Amino acid sequence: MAIEGDLVQMGAYVGAGLACTGMGGAAVGVGHVVGNYLSGALRNPAAAAGQTATMFIGIAFAEALGIFSFLVALLLMFAV
Amino acid sequence: MATEDGGSGLNIHPMDQFLVKPLFGNDGTISMFTVTNVTLWLAIAVGCVVALMVLGTRGRAIVPSRSQSIAEVIYGFVHKMVEDIAGKEGLKYFPYIFTLFIFILVANVIGLLPTSFTTTSHIAVTATMAIAVFLVVTVLGFVKNGASFLSLFWISSAPLVLRPILALIEVISYFVRPVSHSIRLAGNMMAGHAVIKVFAGFAVVYWIAPASIVAITAIYALETLVVCIQAYVFTILTCVYLNDALHPHH
């Protein structure tokens, strides 16, 4: 069976889809950060309020790596 | 992108809402000074910020009016955030950080209005702010600390063998800061609005329509949370970067 159309374009689209699986890793990471924050906060609720900023910074750093995979997907879709 | 227009009736174009269009003239060309819908909604966001922060607090009442108390709550929130993360020295740069926060927050919230345009969903808009933050923080670090700002990359608490490797990683992570800083905001805005649009596209099929409306409502509520959190995250990261510039020694 012959494949019609641009094979390179197809590869780029498949690659963009595969790159998006990296965002799943970021989801696991963010969930881990928040879950651990919550379990710590329930053990010591008095200290919880002071650590929310740290939690958000942790979320942002974990999310950054998912953003890189999103960036790769965007590059494959629109730049390559 | 696939652009087939089948006769099925289910034509979902979730990304069409992000198209930049010139407001005046119909030849569709965009040059550097063309007034586009992005320009319009950026101006509306600035106008809303001015209305809230200048006109809303004009009374300076002891018992604040509604708009004044909103402005005071936001002001106090950001002030505390800068002080907690960047320390007392960071308060000098509070006006810049507060400007970033209030602008991003208002632009995000305005973008949630139906038929409006989300300016912060464009990497061009967020990257401008992120690169500005990056340049400000880098210049500030060198001005405040001189060459010892480079000790940010040379972690003296690590074993000597590991330090060159860690320095390389630190330098790379320093230079990808504006990338992740800008794409985090733009990506979150774009993804959220595209999801709403996809569910809106499903509403044309009559037996899915009720579920679609429920889903849009739920995701809209989630997006309302997300726009505030993303403005907060952008600002808190700016504070973290500022803290690195002011106190580079680990």
Chai-1 contact restraints between the chains, C-beta under 6 A:
chainA,res_idxA,chainB,res_idxB,connection_type,confidence,min_distance_angstrom,max_distance_angstrom,comment,restraint_id
A,F56,B,V233,contact,1.0,0.0,6.0,A-B,restraint_1
A,F56,B,I236,contact,1.0,0.0,6.0,A-B,restraint_2
A,I57,B,V240,contact,1.0,0.0,6.0,A-B,restraint_3
A,A60,B,V233,contact,1.0,0.0,6.0,A-B,restraint_4
A,A60,B,L237,contact,1.0,0.0,6.0,A-B,restraint_5
A,A64,B,S180,contact,1.0,0.0,6.0,A-B,restraint_6
A,I67,B,S180,contact,1.0,0.0,6.0,A-B,restraint_7
A,I67,B,I183,contact,1.0,0.0,6.0,A-B,restraint_8
A,I67,B,R184,contact,1.0,0.0,6.0,A-B,restraint_9
A,F70,B,G187,contact,1.0,0.0,6.0,A-B,restraint_10
A,L71,B,I183,contact,1.0,0.0,6.0,A-B,restraint_11
